[in-house]
């Protein structure tokens, strides 16, 4: 058991007022790195459950934006670890693992898994080992749906690019 205390982390980087306009910024940014470091500390420290309990509702929009950004970054770099970190940020958000706002973003991760050539079963198993069955379950359920019910288009996304390369874009 780790002695890492989530209350010792500086969660100021998750404050919405500090992240106005974060989603459309170029990828990566220093903010992406700061959030990644927090998540890495929590995951390596084995303190996911305590961290989830310490998160406040107001952090949800920032974690969702980070998740969207990491899905694009993972495709650019063809890196399943970046993808996993983004998915975990989405699943641990304080608005729970299954609210509609988070579920709308799930297709980015389904698409990105295929796009980077990641084997789904090991990806899910490794993610489950980090965050547990309960937090992973909503995304695992999505993967069991027919492809047309988990498409990017069905949730208001399209493929695009910015000055730095590939990017998932909202159509809403």
Secondary structure, 3 states (H helix, E strand, C coil): CCCCCHHHCCHHHHCHHHCCCCCCCCCCCHHHHHHHHHHHHHHHCCCHHHHHHHCCHHHHHHHHHHHHHHHHHHHHHCCHHHHHHHHHHHHHCCCCCCCHHHHCCHHHHHHHHHHCCCCHHHHHHHHHHHHCHHHHHHHHHHHCCCHHHHCCHHHCEEEEEECCEEEEEECC
